[in-house]
Amino acid sequence: MKKLEFKNPVFLFAQQNVTVRRGRKWINSEGETVELWGKGQSYGKALITSVYSGKFSELMDNNNPTQTDILRLEHDPQCHTIKGLHEAMKRAYLDFKDDDDVCVVEFWKT
């Protein structure tokens, strides 16, 4: 079983969450069950319900209708704003740039 790893394994919602990942590793993961993992321990399992990708700057554009849902459902409370999510991406990926491809992974804790 794949592990979906978190630097900050905080989940705001009992069920539905979103995480944003650099690259396209998760693009074909819809329908998979994964183990939520962080800080050396398991946080249970989750079903990946949807994955979509694009450039970070395009997904976070104020004209993008999905931007609000991404930020609202983001698992990490520090990432509920564009600025907060951008800062978290730069901490997670030291060479992160706005035009990097990212995957938005929606998952439900099971």
MOPAC internal coordinates of N, CA, C and O (Angstrom, degrees):
PM7 1SCF
backbone

  N    0.0000 0     0.00 0     0.00 0    0    0    0
  C    1.4568 1     0.00 0     0.00 0    1    0    0
  C    1.5311 1   108.45 1     0.00 0    2    1    0
  O    1.2310 1   120.78 1   -45.52 1    3    2    1
  N    1.3327 1   116.12 1   134.48 1    3    2    1
  C    1.4598 1   121.12 1   178.03 1    5    3    2
  C    1.5254 1   110.02 1   -67.98 1    6    5    3
  O    1.2310 1   121.56 1   -29.74 1    7    6    5
  N    1.3267 1   114.62 1   150.26 1    7    6    5
  C    1.4588 1   120.68 1   173.30 1    9    7    6
  C    1.5219 1   108.75 1  -105.46 1   10    9    7
  O    1.2310 1   120.69 1   -47.70 1   11   10    9
  N    1.3179 1   116.28 1   132.30 1   11   10    9
  C    1.4492 1   123.06 1   171.85 1   13   11   10
  C    1.5292 1   104.65 1  -100.14 1   14   13   11
  O    1.2310 1   120.82 1   -75.07 1   15   14   13
  N    1.3294 1   116.04 1   104.93 1   15   14   13
  C    1.4604 1   120.89 1  -171.07 1   17   15   14
  C    1.5231 1   111.95 1   -94.41 1   18   17   15
  O    1.2310 1   121.53 1   -35.67 1   19   18   17
  N    1.3302 1   114.68 1   144.33 1   19   18   17
  C    1.4572 1   122.34 1  -176.80 1   21   19   18
  C    1.5175 1   110.93 1  -128.45 1   22   21   19
  O    1.2310 1   120.70 1   -43.71 1   23   22   21
  N    1.3314 1   116.27 1   136.29 1   23   22   21
  C    1.4633 1   120.83 1   171.60 1   25   23   22
  C    1.5225 1   109.77 1   -75.97 1   26   25   23
  O    1.2310 1   120.47 1   146.90 1   27   26   25
  N    1.3249 1   116.71 1   -33.10 1   27   26   25
  C    1.4581 1   122.48 1   177.85 1   29   27   26
  C    1.5306 1   108.15 1  -125.82 1   30   29   27
  O    1.2310 1   120.45 1   -93.83 1   31   30   29
  N    1.3459 1   116.75 1    86.17 1   31   30   29
  C    1.4695 1   120.26 1  -175.02 1   33   31   30
  C    1.5316 1   113.13 1   -77.33 1   34   33   31
  O    1.2310 1   121.50 1  -113.22 1   35   34   33
  N    1.3138 1   114.73 1    66.78 1   35   34   33
  C    1.4566 1   122.00 1   176.81 1   37   35   34
  C    1.5151 1   106.26 1  -113.16 1   38   37   35
  O    1.2310 1   120.72 1   -48.33 1   39   38   37
  N    1.3101 1   116.22 1   131.67 1   39   38   37
  C    1.4503 1   120.57 1  -178.85 1   41   39   38
  C    1.5213 1   108.48 1  -123.77 1   42   41   39
  O    1.2310 1   120.98 1   -65.10 1   43   42   41
  N    1.3223 1   115.73 1   114.90 1   43   42   41
  C    1.4640 1   120.67 1  -174.98 1   45   43   42
  C    1.5062 1   113.14 1   -75.85 1   46   45   43
  O    1.2310 1   120.72 1   152.93 1   47   46   45
  N    1.3020 1   116.24 1   -27.07 1   47   46   45
  C    1.4535 1   120.12 1  -173.32 1   49   47   46
  C    1.5216 1   108.94 1  -112.23 1   50   49   47
  O    1.2310 1   121.21 1   -41.52 1   51   50   49
  N    1.3235 1   115.29 1   138.48 1   51   50   49
  C    1.4601 1   119.90 1  -179.20 1   53   51   50
  C    1.5168 1   111.38 1   -61.17 1   54   53   51
  O    1.2310 1   120.40 1   153.92 1   55   54   53
  N    1.3097 1   116.85 1   -26.08 1   55   54   53
  C    1.4544 1   120.33 1  -176.66 1   57   55   54
  C    1.5253 1   111.77 1  -126.33 1   58   57   55
  O    1.2310 1   119.99 1   109.04 1   59   58   57
  N    1.3336 1   117.63 1   -70.96 1   59   58   57
  C    1.4576 1   122.06 1  -169.99 1   61   59   58
  C    1.5257 1   112.35 1   -84.09 1   62   61   59
  O    1.2310 1   120.68 1   -46.62 1   63   62   61
  N    1.3383 1   116.30 1   133.38 1   63   62   61
  C    1.4608 1   123.11 1   178.61 1   65   63   62
  C    1.5159 1   109.14 1  -145.45 1   66   65   63
  O    1.2310 1   121.13 1   -16.97 1   67   66   65
  N    1.3185 1   115.44 1   163.03 1   67   66   65
  C    1.4593 1   123.22 1   173.62 1   69   67   66
  C    1.5161 1   108.20 1  -131.46 1   70   69   67
  O    1.2310 1   120.49 1   -35.68 1   71   70   69
  N    1.3234 1   116.67 1   144.32 1   71   70   69
  C    1.4498 1   122.29 1   170.04 1   73   71   70
  C    1.5190 1   108.19 1  -134.38 1   74   73   71
  O    1.2310 1   120.41 1   -35.92 1   75   74   73
  N    1.3175 1   116.83 1   144.08 1   75   74   73
  C    1.4597 1   122.24 1   179.47 1   77   75   74
  C    1.5190 1   107.42 1  -108.91 1   78   77   75
  O    1.2310 1   120.90 1   -52.42 1   79   78   77
  N    1.3377 1   115.88 1   127.58 1   79   78   77
  C    1.4658 1   122.38 1  -177.14 1   81   79   78
  C    1.5156 1   110.60 1  -124.75 1   82   81   79
  O    1.2310 1   120.63 1   -40.99 1   83   82   81
  N    1.3350 1   116.39 1   139.01 1   83   82   81
  C    1.4614 1   119.59 1   176.59 1   85   83   82
  C    1.5152 1   110.16 1   -72.58 1   86   85   83
  O    1.2310 1   121.00 1   -37.56 1   87   86   85
  N    1.3205 1   115.69 1   142.44 1   87   86   85
  C    1.4522 1   120.95 1   177.53 1   89   87   86
  C    1.5186 1   111.99 1    91.58 1   90   89   87
  O    1.2310 1   121.99 1    11.58 1   91   90   89
  N    1.3242 1   113.79 1  -168.42 1   91   90   89
  C    1.4693 1   120.21 1  -175.20 1   93   91   90
  C    1.5305 1   112.80 1  -121.07 1   94   93   91
  O    1.2310 1   120.22 1  -163.54 1   95   94   93
  N    1.3209 1   117.18 1    16.46 1   95   94   93
  C    1.4608 1   121.67 1  -177.24 1   97   95   94
  C    1.5347 1   112.29 1   -53.79 1   98   97   95
  O    1.2310 1   119.98 1   142.70 1   99   98   97
  N    1.3048 1   117.63 1   -37.30 1   99   98   97
  C    1.4594 1   121.59 1  -172.02 1  101   99   98
  C    1.5201 1   113.26 1   -95.40 1  102  101   99
  O    1.2310 1   119.37 1  -176.85 1  103  102  101
  N    1.3292 1   118.81 1     3.15 1  103  102  101
  C    1.4566 1   122.46 1  -171.12 1  105  103  102
  C    1.5367 1   113.44 1   -57.94 1  106  105  103
  O    1.2310 1   119.28 1   146.13 1  107  106  105
  N    1.3138 1   118.97 1   -33.87 1  107  106  105
  C    1.4703 1   121.70 1  -178.11 1  109  107  106
  C    1.5258 1   112.97 1  -104.60 1  110  109  107
  O    1.2310 1   120.23 1  -151.12 1  111  110  109
  N    1.3178 1   117.17 1    28.88 1  111  110  109
  C    1.4716 1   121.35 1  -173.78 1  113  111  110
  C    1.5226 1   114.70 1   -99.48 1  114  113  111
  O    1.2310 1   120.13 1   179.20 1  115  114  113
  N    1.3196 1   117.35 1    -0.80 1  115  114  113
  C    1.4627 1   119.24 1  -179.49 1  117  115  114
  C    1.5276 1   109.89 1   -56.65 1  118  117  115
  O    1.2310 1   120.96 1   -47.05 1  119  118  117
  N    1.3354 1   115.76 1   132.95 1  119  118  117
  C    1.4639 1   121.66 1   179.91 1  121  119  118
  C    1.5218 1   114.11 1    91.97 1  122  121  119
  O    1.2310 1   119.92 1   171.10 1  123  122  121
  N    1.3302 1   117.76 1    -8.90 1  123  122  121
  C    1.4671 1   120.82 1  -179.69 1  125  123  122
  C    1.5265 1   110.71 1   -83.49 1  126  125  123
  O    1.2310 1   121.24 1   -32.76 1  127  126  125
  N    1.3215 1   115.23 1   147.24 1  127  126  125
  C    1.4585 1   121.66 1   169.76 1  129  127  126
  C    1.5179 1   107.36 1   -95.57 1  130  129  127
  O    1.2310 1   120.77 1   -47.62 1  131  130  129
  N    1.3245 1   116.13 1   132.38 1  131  130  129
  C    1.4613 1   121.99 1  -177.94 1  133  131  130
  C    1.5173 1   109.48 1  -128.15 1  134  133  131
  O    1.2310 1   121.70 1   -18.90 1  135  134  133
  N    1.3268 1   114.36 1   161.10 1  135  134  133
  C    1.4554 1   120.01 1   173.84 1  137  135  134
  C    1.5205 1   107.98 1   -96.25 1  138  137  135
  O    1.2310 1   120.57 1   -50.01 1  139  138  137
  N    1.3358 1   116.51 1   129.99 1  139  138  137
  C    1.4594 1   121.62 1   175.69 1  141  139  138
  C    1.5177 1   107.87 1   -81.97 1  142  141  139
  O    1.2310 1   120.31 1   -53.02 1  143  142  141
  N    1.3230 1   117.00 1   126.98 1  143  142  141
  C    1.4529 1   120.83 1  -169.62 1  145  143  142
  C    1.5226 1   109.84 1  -137.97 1  146  145  143
  O    1.2310 1   120.32 1   -41.73 1  147  146  145
  N    1.3145 1   116.99 1   138.27 1  147  146  145
  C    1.4616 1   120.95 1   175.87 1  149  147  146
  C    1.5152 1   111.03 1  -172.66 1  150  149  147
  O    1.2310 1   121.39 1   -31.34 1  151  150  149
  N    1.3178 1   114.95 1   148.66 1  151  150  149
  C    1.4684 1   121.95 1   177.90 1  153  151  150
  C    1.5212 1   111.85 1    52.22 1  154  153  151
  O    1.2310 1   121.10 1  -142.44 1  155  154  153
  N    1.3347 1   115.50 1    37.56 1  155  154  153
  C    1.4605 1   120.59 1   174.55 1  157  155  154
  C    1.5179 1   116.21 1    78.50 1  158  157  155
  O    1.2310 1   120.00 1  -166.72 1  159  158  157
  N    1.3198 1   117.60 1    13.28 1  159  158  157
  C    1.4647 1   118.20 1  -179.70 1  161  159  158
  C    1.5264 1   111.12 1  -145.90 1  162  161  159
  O    1.2310 1   121.71 1   -17.44 1  163  162  161
  N    1.3124 1   114.33 1   162.56 1  163  162  161
  C    1.4586 1   121.95 1   178.48 1  165  163  162
  C    1.5256 1   109.93 1   -87.40 1  166  165  163
  O    1.2310 1   121.42 1   -37.01 1  167  166  165
  N    1.3256 1   114.88 1   142.99 1  167  166  165
  C    1.4608 1   121.49 1   175.43 1  169  167  166
  C    1.5238 1   110.99 1  -115.88 1  170  169  167
  O    1.2310 1   120.90 1  -156.56 1  171  170  169
  N    1.3231 1   115.88 1    23.44 1  171  170  169
  C    1.4464 1   121.28 1   178.04 1  173  171  170
  C    1.5168 1   112.05 1    99.07 1  174  173  171
  O    1.2310 1   121.54 1    12.35 1  175  174  173
  N    1.3104 1   114.65 1  -167.65 1  175  174  173
  C    1.4586 1   121.29 1  -177.28 1  177  175  174
  C    1.5212 1   110.17 1  -113.00 1  178  177  175
  O    1.2310 1   122.13 1   -19.30 1  179  178  177
  N    1.3400 1   113.53 1   160.70 1  179  178  177
  C    1.4545 1   119.73 1   178.69 1  181  179  178
  C    1.5184 1   109.47 1  -147.43 1  182  181  179
  O    1.2310 1   121.46 1   -28.38 1  183  182  181
  N    1.3133 1   114.82 1   151.62 1  183  182  181
  C    1.4573 1   122.02 1   174.59 1  185  183  182
  C    1.5201 1   107.99 1  -103.17 1  186  185  183
  O    1.2310 1   120.28 1   -55.48 1  187  186  185
  N    1.3332 1   117.07 1   124.52 1  187  186  185
  C    1.4588 1   121.10 1   176.86 1  189  187  186
  C    1.5257 1   107.28 1   -78.26 1  190  189  187
  O    1.2310 1   120.80 1   -62.93 1  191  190  189
  N    1.3274 1   116.07 1   117.07 1  191  190  189
  C    1.4614 1   120.93 1  -174.61 1  193  191  190
  C    1.5187 1   113.21 1   -97.48 1  194  193  191
  O    1.2310 1   119.75 1   154.21 1  195  194  193
  N    1.3112 1   118.07 1   -25.79 1  195  194  193
  C    1.4624 1   119.87 1   175.17 1  197  195  194
  C    1.5208 1   109.51 1  -160.50 1  198  197  195
  O    1.2310 1   121.56 1   -27.97 1  199  198  197
  N    1.3209 1   114.61 1   152.03 1  199  198  197
  C    1.4574 1   121.96 1   177.16 1  201  199  198
  C    1.5172 1   106.69 1  -141.55 1  202  201  199
  O    1.2310 1   120.44 1   -51.15 1  203  202  201
  N    1.3010 1   116.76 1   128.85 1  203  202  201
  C    1.4590 1   119.66 1   171.34 1  205  203  202
  C    1.5071 1   108.56 1  -137.46 1  206  205  203
  O    1.2310 1   121.15 1   -22.04 1  207  206  205
  N    1.3277 1   115.41 1   157.96 1  207  206  205
  C    1.4551 1   119.10 1  -173.43 1  209  207  206
  C    1.5162 1   111.10 1  -134.40 1  210  209  207
  O    1.2310 1   121.91 1   -14.49 1  211  210  209
  N    1.3005 1   113.95 1   165.51 1  211  210  209
  C    1.4573 1   122.57 1   177.96 1  213  211  210
  C    1.5055 1   108.43 1   171.36 1  214  213  211
  O    1.2310 1   120.76 1     1.90 1  215  214  213
  N    1.2833 1   116.15 1  -178.10 1  215  214  213
  C    1.4573 1   120.79 1   175.81 1  217  215  214
  C    1.5282 1   108.08 1   -74.48 1  218  217  215
  O    1.2310 1   120.86 1   -38.92 1  219  218  217
  N    1.3206 1   115.96 1   141.08 1  219  218  217
  C    1.4657 1   120.21 1  -179.67 1  221  219  218
  C    1.5261 1   110.31 1   -53.14 1  222  221  219
  O    1.2310 1   120.48 1   133.59 1  223  222  221
  N    1.3280 1   116.69 1   -46.41 1  223  222  221
  C    1.4679 1   120.70 1  -176.78 1  225  223  222
  C    1.5325 1   111.55 1   -61.76 1  226  225  223
  O    1.2310 1   119.73 1   145.26 1  227  226  225
  N    1.3219 1   118.13 1   -34.74 1  227  226  225
  C    1.4682 1   121.21 1   179.09 1  229  227  226
  C    1.5243 1   111.57 1   -73.31 1  230  229  227
  O    1.2310 1   120.44 1   138.60 1  231  230  229
  N    1.3354 1   116.75 1   -41.40 1  231  230  229
  C    1.4652 1   120.11 1   179.68 1  233  231  230
  C    1.5246 1   111.56 1   -67.05 1  234  233  231
  O    1.2310 1   120.25 1   148.79 1  235  234  233
  N    1.3313 1   117.14 1   -31.21 1  235  234  233
  C    1.4586 1   121.06 1  -178.01 1  237  235  234
  C    1.5213 1   112.95 1   -94.41 1  238  237  235
  O    1.2310 1   119.93 1  -175.13 1  239  238  237
  N    1.3239 1   117.74 1     4.87 1  239  238  237
  C    1.4604 1   121.97 1   177.56 1  241  239  238
  C    1.5276 1   109.02 1   -65.29 1  242  241  239
  O    1.2310 1   120.32 1   -43.58 1  243  242  241
  N    1.3137 1   116.99 1   136.42 1  243  242  241
  C    1.4691 1   120.87 1  -179.09 1  245  243  242
  C    1.5191 1   113.12 1   -61.08 1  246  245  243
  O    1.2310 1   119.75 1   161.09 1  247  246  245
  N    1.3262 1   118.09 1   -18.91 1  247  246  245
  C    1.4661 1   121.27 1   178.22 1  249  247  246
  C    1.5250 1   112.57 1   -87.02 1  250  249  247
  O    1.2310 1   119.81 1   175.31 1  251  250  249
  N    1.3109 1   117.97 1    -4.69 1  251  250  249
  C    1.4567 1   121.47 1   179.86 1  253  251  250
  C    1.5322 1   108.62 1   -83.90 1  254  253  251
  O    1.2310 1   119.72 1   -61.59 1  255  254  253
  N    1.3216 1   118.13 1   118.41 1  255  254  253
  C    1.4674 1   120.11 1  -176.16 1  257  255  254
  C    1.5288 1   114.19 1   -65.81 1  258  257  255
  O    1.2310 1   119.43 1   159.75 1  259  258  257
  N    1.3237 1   118.69 1   -20.25 1  259  258  257
  C    1.4684 1   120.16 1  -179.96 1  261  259  258
  C    1.5319 1   112.70 1   -85.01 1  262  261  259
  O    1.2310 1   120.24 1   168.95 1  263  262  261
  N    1.3349 1   117.14 1   -11.05 1  263  262  261
  C    1.4600 1   120.20 1  -176.98 1  265  263  262
  C    1.5329 1   112.34 1   -55.58 1  266  265  263
  O    1.2310 1   120.23 1   134.51 1  267  266  265
  N    1.3212 1   117.17 1   -45.49 1  267  266  265
  C    1.4608 1   121.25 1  -178.32 1  269  267  266
  C    1.5225 1   111.35 1   -60.89 1  270  269  267
  O    1.2310 1   120.04 1   136.35 1  271  270  269
  N    1.3284 1   117.53 1   -43.65 1  271  270  269
  C    1.4644 1   120.72 1   179.58 1  273  271  270
  C    1.5207 1   111.60 1   -66.07 1  274  273  271
  O    1.2310 1   120.18 1   139.65 1  275  274  273
  N    1.3187 1   117.26 1   -40.35 1  275  274  273
  C    1.4683 1   120.26 1   178.61 1  277  275  274
  C    1.5178 1   109.39 1   -58.38 1  278  277  275
  O    1.2310 1   120.40 1   129.63 1  279  278  277
  N    1.3152 1   116.85 1   -50.37 1  279  278  277
  C    1.4676 1   120.63 1  -177.12 1  281  279  278
  C    1.5327 1   111.52 1   -68.12 1  282  281  279
  O    1.2310 1   119.98 1   141.90 1  283  282  281
  N    1.3260 1   117.64 1   -38.10 1  283  282  281
  C    1.4737 1   121.01 1  -178.49 1  285  283  282
  C    1.5222 1   111.97 1   -66.97 1  286  285  283
  O    1.2310 1   120.59 1   142.53 1  287  286  285
  N    1.3404 1   116.47 1   -37.47 1  287  286  285
  C    1.4599 1   120.75 1  -175.62 1  289  287  286
  C    1.5232 1   113.83 1   -95.01 1  290  289  287
  O    1.2310 1   119.93 1   175.46 1  291  290  289
  N    1.3174 1   117.75 1    -4.54 1  291  290  289
  C    1.4665 1   121.58 1   179.42 1  293  291  290
  C    1.5218 1   109.15 1   -54.63 1  294  293  291
  O    1.2310 1   120.67 1   -49.66 1  295  294  293
  N    1.3348 1   116.33 1   130.34 1  295  294  293
  C    1.4681 1   121.55 1  -173.76 1  297  295  294
  C    1.5244 1   113.15 1   -63.30 1  298  297  295
  O    1.2310 1   120.11 1   149.36 1  299  298  297
  N    1.3101 1   117.40 1   -30.64 1  299  298  297
  C    1.4611 1   122.45 1  -174.51 1  301  299  298
  C    1.5288 1   109.69 1   -95.34 1  302  301  299
  O    1.2310 1   119.61 1   -60.37 1  303  302  301
  N    1.3312 1   118.35 1   119.63 1  303  302  301
  C    1.4632 1   120.03 1  -177.52 1  305  303  302
  C    1.5292 1   113.47 1   -59.35 1  306  305  303
  O    1.2310 1   119.84 1   155.47 1  307  306  305
  N    1.3300 1   117.91 1   -24.53 1  307  306  305
  C    1.4600 1   121.21 1   177.77 1  309  307  306
  C    1.5258 1   111.63 1   -69.49 1  310  309  307
  O    1.2310 1   120.11 1   166.57 1  311  310  309
  N    1.3196 1   117.40 1   -13.43 1  311  310  309
  C    1.4653 1   122.92 1  -174.70 1  313  311  310
  C    1.5190 1   113.23 1  -107.04 1  314  313  311
  O    1.2310 1   120.09 1  -158.01 1  315  314  313
  N    1.3139 1   117.44 1    21.99 1  315  314  313
  C    1.4622 1   120.39 1  -179.55 1  317  315  314
  C    1.5261 1   112.89 1   -86.38 1  318  317  315
  O    1.2310 1   120.56 1  -176.73 1  319  318  317
  N    1.3285 1   116.54 1     3.27 1  319  318  317
  C    1.4597 1   122.20 1   172.87 1  321  319  318
  C    1.5242 1   107.71 1  -126.30 1  322  321  319
  O    1.2310 1   120.99 1   -21.15 1  323  322  321
  N    1.3256 1   115.71 1   158.85 1  323  322  321
  C    1.4686 1   119.14 1   177.55 1  325  323  322
  C    1.5176 1   109.81 1   -59.61 1  326  325  323
  O    1.2310 1   120.37 1   134.53 1  327  326  325
  N    1.3223 1   116.91 1   -45.47 1  327  326  325
  C    1.4634 1   121.30 1  -179.64 1  329  327  326
  C    1.5233 1   110.73 1   -60.03 1  330  329  327
  O    1.2310 1   120.16 1   134.01 1  331  330  329
  N    1.3257 1   117.30 1   -45.99 1  331  330  329
  C    1.4599 1   120.81 1  -179.07 1  333  331  330
  C    1.5185 1   112.41 1   -64.04 1  334  333  331
  O    1.2310 1   120.35 1   137.68 1  335  334  333
  N    1.3341 1   116.93 1   -42.32 1  335  334  333
  C    1.4594 1   120.34 1   178.60 1  337  335  334
  C    1.5240 1   110.31 1   -66.14 1  338  337  335
  O    1.2310 1   120.30 1   138.01 1  339  338  337
  N    1.3212 1   117.03 1   -41.99 1  339  338  337
  C    1.4689 1   121.09 1   178.99 1  341  339  338
  C    1.5304 1   110.47 1   -60.54 1  342  341  339
  O    1.2310 1   120.33 1   135.53 1  343  342  341
  N    1.3245 1   116.97 1   -44.47 1  343  342  341
  C    1.4721 1   120.79 1   179.37 1  345  343  342
  C    1.5297 1   111.04 1   -64.13 1  346  345  343
  O    1.2310 1   120.18 1   140.17 1  347  346  345
  N    1.3247 1   117.26 1   -39.83 1  347  346  345
  C    1.4705 1   120.90 1   178.62 1  349  347  346
  C    1.5297 1   110.48 1   -65.19 1  350  349  347
  O    1.2310 1   120.29 1   140.40 1  351  350  349
  N    1.3239 1   117.05 1   -39.60 1  351  350  349
  C    1.4685 1   120.50 1   178.06 1  353  351  350
  C    1.5271 1   110.50 1   -63.65 1  354  353  351
  O    1.2310 1   120.56 1   140.51 1  355  354  353
  N    1.3195 1   116.53 1   -39.49 1  355  354  353
  C    1.4767 1   119.79 1   179.32 1  357  355  354
  C    1.5300 1   111.32 1   -69.00 1  358  357  355
  O    1.2310 1   120.00 1   148.54 1  359  358  357
  N    1.3301 1   117.61 1   -31.46 1  359  358  357
  C    1.4798 1   119.74 1   175.77 1  361  359  358
  C    1.5223 1   110.59 1   -71.75 1  362  361  359
  O    1.2310 1   120.52 1   141.42 1  363  362  361
  N    1.3164 1   116.60 1   -38.58 1  363  362  361
  C    1.4648 1   120.75 1  -177.51 1  365  363  362
  C    1.5281 1   111.98 1   -75.63 1  366  365  363
  O    1.2310 1   120.75 1   144.51 1  367  366  365
  N    1.3206 1   116.16 1   -35.49 1  367  366  365
  C    1.4707 1   122.58 1  -177.41 1  369  367  366
  C    1.5287 1   106.64 1  -128.78 1  370  369  367
  O    1.2310 1   120.35 1   -82.39 1  371  370  369
  N    1.3110 1   116.94 1    97.61 1  371  370  369
  C    1.4618 1   122.00 1  -170.61 1  373  371  370
  C    1.5220 1   113.91 1   -56.20 1  374  373  371
  O    1.2310 1   120.03 1   150.18 1  375  374  373
  N    1.3226 1   117.55 1   -29.82 1  375  374  373
  C    1.4641 1   120.67 1  -179.78 1  377  375  374
  C    1.5315 1   112.22 1  -102.71 1  378  377  375
  O    1.2310 1   120.37 1  -155.91 1  379  378  377
  N    1.3269 1   116.89 1    24.09 1  379  378  377
  C    1.4682 1   122.28 1  -178.36 1  381  379  378
  C    1.5271 1   111.26 1   -62.81 1  382  381  379
  O    1.2310 1   121.48 1   -41.81 1  383  382  381
  N    1.3514 1   114.77 1   138.19 1  383  382  381
  C    1.4588 1   121.48 1   177.33 1  385  383  382
  C    1.5253 1   109.18 1  -130.16 1  386  385  383
  O    1.2310 1   120.99 1   -25.41 1  387  386  385
  N    1.3271 1   115.72 1   154.59 1  387  386  385
  C    1.4662 1   121.27 1  -177.46 1  389  387  386
  C    1.5168 1   113.33 1   -59.23 1  390  389  387
  O    1.2310 1   120.21 1   151.65 1  391  390  389
  N    1.3402 1   117.21 1   -28.35 1  391  390  389
  C    1.4606 1   118.96 1  -177.99 1  393  391  390
  C    1.5297 1   112.92 1   -92.91 1  394  393  391
  O    1.2310 1   120.17 1  -168.68 1  395  394  393
  N    1.3456 1   117.29 1    11.32 1  395  394  393
  C    1.4641 1   120.78 1   175.42 1  397  395  394
  C    1.5241 1   110.12 1   -68.72 1  398  397  395
  O    1.2310 1   121.24 1   -34.80 1  399  398  397
  N    1.3407 1   115.23 1   145.20 1  399  398  397
  C    1.4598 1   120.40 1   171.41 1  401  399  398
  C    1.5186 1   108.67 1   -71.72 1  402  401  399
  O    1.2310 1   120.96 1   -40.72 1  403  402  401
  N    1.3186 1   115.76 1   139.28 1  403  402  401
  C    1.4592 1   121.43 1   176.32 1  405  403  402
  C    1.5200 1   108.83 1  -134.32 1  406  405  403
  O    1.2310 1   121.38 1   -22.22 1  407  406  405
  N    1.3270 1   114.97 1   157.78 1  407  406  405
  C    1.4611 1   122.12 1   171.39 1  409  407  406
  C    1.5213 1   107.43 1  -111.71 1  410  409  407
  O    1.2310 1   121.17 1   -44.67 1  411  410  409
  N    1.3113 1   115.37 1   135.33 1  411  410  409
  C    1.4587 1   121.64 1   171.17 1  413  411  410
  C    1.5182 1   105.89 1  -100.22 1  414  413  411
  O    1.2310 1   120.99 1   -64.40 1  415  414  413
  N    1.3244 1   115.71 1   115.60 1  415  414  413
  C    1.4543 1   122.26 1  -175.53 1  417  415  414
  C    1.5295 1   108.28 1  -108.09 1  418  417  415
  O    1.2310 1   120.93 1   -64.52 1  419  418  417
  N    1.3286 1   115.83 1   115.48 1  419  418  417
  C    1.4644 1   120.19 1   175.27 1  421  419  418
  C    1.5199 1   107.33 1   -97.49 1  422  421  419
  O    1.2310 1   120.97 1   -46.82 1  423  422  421
  N    1.3360 1   115.75 1   133.18 1  423  422  421
  C    1.4502 1   119.79 1  -178.98 1  425  423  422
  C    1.5166 1   111.33 1  -142.52 1  426  425  423
  O    1.2310 1   121.81 1   -26.82 1  427  426  425
  N    1.3171 1   114.15 1   153.18 1  427  426  425
  C    1.4611 1   122.48 1   177.75 1  429  427  426
  C    1.5247 1   108.33 1  -115.58 1  430  429  427
  O    1.2310 1   121.38 1   -55.16 1  431  430  429
  N    1.3251 1   114.97 1   124.84 1  431  430  429
  C    1.4635 1   118.64 1   175.13 1  433  431  430
  C    1.5213 1   108.85 1   -65.91 1  434  433  431
  O    1.2310 1   121.17 1   -42.54 1  435  434  433
  N    1.3463 1   115.37 1   137.46 1  435  434  433
  C    1.4552 1   119.47 1  -179.16 1  437  435  434
  C    1.5095 1   111.17 1  -111.54 1  438  437  435
  O    1.2310 1   120.10 1   180.00 1  439  438  437

